Amino acid sequence: METGTTKKLLLKSCKACGTEISRYSAFCRNCGHPQGSNLAIGLLILFLIVPPGSYAAFMIYCALHAEHLAVP
């Protein structure tokens, strides 16, 4: 049987409507609001936006400096 303290540790309030939901829930079952953390958003940006941007910048650099990069 769960105690009140244990139950409180497993629940959190929805950021939009305030309904108690599981701490591990990705969205609120009441209103559907996503419950992502700042860490998750930061990791998403780091792994989905930075690598393609770096690749695009590298390809543009190579296209602009192709004659200097050629091996004689």
N, C-alpha and C positions, 0 to 999 in steps of 0.2 A: 504494500500500500504506500502511495506517495504522500509525503508530508507537505505542508503548505510551503515550506522553504524550498524543497526540491521542485515543486511545481512552478514556483516563481522563477527559479533558475532556468527552467526549460522554456519559459514564455517571455515574450516581449510585446510591446505595443506597436501596432501598425503606424507608420510614419504619417499616413494620410487620414485614417478614420479612427485610430485609437483602439481598435479591437485587439484583444490578446491573441497572438498567433505563436507558432513554434519559433524558437530562436533560429532554427535552421531552414525556415521556409523562405523560398525565393520570392514569393509574392503573397499578398493578403488574400485569404479565401473569401473575405467579406466584400472588399471593394476592388480587388485585382491589382492594387498598387504594387509595383516592384519594390523589393526590400533590399536592394544591393547596397553594399558598403562602399565607402570611398576607396578602400583597398582594392576591391574587385574592379571598380571603374578605372583605377590607376593601372592595374595589371592589364586590363583590356586595351587601354591606350598604348601601353608599353609594347605589347606583343602583336597588336593588330594594325597599329598606325605607324609606329616608328620604323619597323623593318621595310615596309613598302616605300615609305618616304625616303629612307636611306638608299634603297635600291634605285629609285627614280633619280635621285640626286647623283648617284654614281654613274648611271647610264648617260645622263645629260653631260656630266663632266667628261666622260670618255668620248662622247660624240663631238664635243667642242675641242678636245685636245687629241684627236686621233692621230694626227701627223706627228706629234711629239712622243706618242706612246708606242709607235711602230718600231719593231726591232729591225735594225739594218742587216 
